[in-house]
Amino acid sequence: MQLDSIVSQRAREYAERISDAAARASKEEEIRIASERELASSAAAAGITLEGKHEFTVASGRVEKRL
């Protein structure tokens, strides 16, 4: 099966499963976990490797309180 066919089929499945997960979720983390699981399954079906970049710091330093 060609990559575009796999992506097309898996995109529909992903949308349905994430919608279901979102309806049941009580926390955002539950949706993220479901999403990672679905993406990993899709990557395996397509024979590709995904590299996740999770939460990261976009700024650093010290906050000073000024009166």
C-alpha positions in Angstrom: 0.0 0.0 0.0 1.4 3.4 -0.9 2.1 6.1 1.8 -0.7 8.5 0.6 -3.3 5.7 0.8 -2.1 4.8 4.3 -2.2 8.4 5.4 -5.7 9.0 4.0 -7.1 5.9 5.6 -5.3 6.4 9.0 -6.3 10.1 9.1 -10.0 9.2 9.2 -9.4 6.6 11.8 -7.3 9.0 13.9 -10.0 11.7 13.8 -12.7 9.2 14.9 -10.6 7.7 17.7 -9.4 11.1 19.0 -12.9 12.4 19.0 -14.0 9.4 21.0 -11.1 9.9 23.4 -11.9 13.6 23.8 -15.5 12.8 24.6 -14.4 10.4 27.4 -11.4 12.4 28.7 -11.4 14.4 31.9 -7.9 15.8 31.4 -6.0 17.0 28.4 -3.3 14.5 29.1 -5.7 11.6 28.3 -6.2 13.0 24.8 -2.4 13.4 24.4 -1.8 9.8 25.3 -4.5 8.6 22.9 -3.1 10.8 20.2 0.5 9.4 20.7 -0.9 5.9 20.7 -2.7 6.5 17.4 0.2 8.2 15.8 2.6 5.4 16.8 0.2 2.9 15.2 0.0 4.9 12.0 3.7 5.3 11.8 4.2 1.6 12.2 1.7 0.9 9.4 3.5 3.3 7.2 6.9 1.9 8.0 8.2 5.3 9.3 9.6 6.6 12.5 8.2 9.6 14.3 10.3 11.6 16.7 8.2 13.4 19.3 9.0 16.8 20.8 7.2 17.2 24.0 6.7 20.2 26.2 9.7 22.4 26.4 10.8 25.7 27.8 10.6 28.7 25.5 12.0 31.2 27.9 14.1 31.1 31.0 15.4 33.4 33.6 14.1 34.8 36.9 10.9 36.7 37.4 11.4 39.6 39.7 8.6 41.2 41.6 8.7 44.9 41.5 6.8 47.2 43.8 
